[in-house]
């Protein structure tokens, strides 16, 4: 038995995508983020995207990730097209407690990994308490 979801507009979407290059779903860039010690780690899934097409910008505390997945050209007929093609962008507003001047970025296996260190002024720190007798400046009454 074969299960098929009913979508009366499937063929219309497929034709519109082939003719106009549009998709019925917005292009997304799935992401995970977590804190590991003194850094935040953010990973974006970008399978099929070349590292050269990825662009990272930081302006104030807004991180912008842009990427492009090239369309395949050739003398063939597309039978199924579910992977988004073209350009897509994602923006994140990062907190002031992060050091945005020292972001480390790596791309491997279709995953863009950003490591953002916690800013020094945002790290917990110990405050030393001085002890000992203080000299009294006022004379005690005779």
C-alpha positions in Angstrom: 0.0 0.0 0.0 1.3 3.5 -0.9 0.6 6.5 1.2 0.4 9.9 -0.5 -0.5 13.2 0.9 -3.1 15.1 -1.1 -1.9 18.4 -2.3 -4.0 19.8 -5.2 -1.6 22.6 -5.8 1.6 20.4 -6.0 1.8 20.4 -9.8 1.1 24.1 -9.9 3.8 24.8 -7.4 6.2 22.6 -9.3 5.5 24.4 -12.6 5.8 27.8 -11.0 9.1 26.8 -9.5 10.5 25.6 -12.8 9.2 28.7 -14.7 9.8 31.5 -12.2 12.3 29.9 -9.8 9.9 30.3 -6.9 9.2 27.9 -4.0 6.0 27.5 -2.0 8.0 27.4 1.3 10.3 30.1 2.6 13.9 29.1 2.5 15.1 28.4 6.0 18.5 27.9 7.6 18.0 25.5 10.5 20.0 26.5 13.6 21.0 25.2 17.0 22.6 27.3 19.7 24.0 26.6 23.1 26.5 27.8 25.7 29.6 25.7 26.4 31.7 27.2 29.2 32.9 30.6 28.2 31.6 30.6 24.7 28.3 30.4 22.7 28.2 28.0 19.8 25.8 28.4 16.9 25.4 25.9 14.1 23.6 26.4 10.8 22.6 23.5 8.5 23.7 24.4 5.0 24.0 21.2 3.0 25.0 21.6 -0.6 26.3 25.2 -0.1 29.9 26.0 -1.0 32.0 27.7 1.6 32.8 30.5 -0.9 29.1 31.5 -1.1 28.7 32.0 2.7 28.9 35.6 3.9 29.0 36.6 7.6 28.6 40.2 8.8 28.3 41.7 12.3 27.0 45.2 12.7 26.6 46.3 16.3 25.0 43.2 17.9 23.3 41.8 14.8 24.9 38.8 13.1 23.8 38.2 9.5 24.5 34.9 7.7 24.0 34.9 3.9 24.4 31.8 1.8 23.6 30.6 -1.7 22.8 27.2 -3.1 23.4 27.1 -6.8 20.7 25.9 -9.1 21.6 22.9 -11.3 21.7 23.6 -15.0 21.7 21.0 -17.6 19.9 19.3 -20.4 17.6 17.2 -18.2 14.1 17.2 -16.7 13.7 17.8 -13.0 11.6 15.0 -11.5 11.5 16.2 -7.9 12.8 19.5 -6.3 12.3 19.8 -2.6 15.7 21.3 -1.7 15.6 25.1 -1.8 17.8 26.9 -4.3 19.1 30.4 -4.5 20.0 32.9 -1.8 18.9 33.0 1.8 19.6 35.1 4.8 19.3 34.7 8.6 19.8 37.4 11.2 20.4 37.0 14.9 20.5 39.7 17.6 23.3 38.7 20.0 23.6 40.0 23.5 26.0 42.6 24.8 27.6 40.0 26.9 29.4 38.4 23.9 32.7 39.4 22.3 31.6 39.9 18.7 35.1 40.9 17.7 36.5 37.4 18.2 33.9 35.2 16.4 35.5 32.0 15.1 33.7 30.4 12.0 34.2 27.0 10.5 32.4 25.1 7.8 32.5 21.3 7.5 30.1 18.6 6.3 27.4 21.2 5.4 27.4 22.7 8.9 28.5 26.3 9.6 29.7 26.5 13.2 30.3 29.8 14.9 32.0 30.1 18.3 31.4 33.4 20.1 33.3 34.0 23.3 31.7 35.5 26.3 33.0 39.1 26.8 35.5 39.5 29.7 33.3 42.0 31.4 30.4 39.6 31.4 32.3 36.7 33.0 31.8 36.1 36.7 34.7 37.2 38.8 35.7 37.1 42.4 36.1 40.4 44.3 38.8 40.3 46.9 37.8 41.6 50.3 40.5 43.3 52.3 40.7 42.7 56.0 42.7 44.1 58.8 42.5 47.0 61.2 42.1 50.4 59.9 43.6 53.3 61.6 41.1 55.5 63.2 41.5 59.1 62.2 39.4 60.6 65.0 40.7 60.5 68.6 38.6 58.7 71.1 37.5 61.0 73.9 39.7 61.1 77.1 
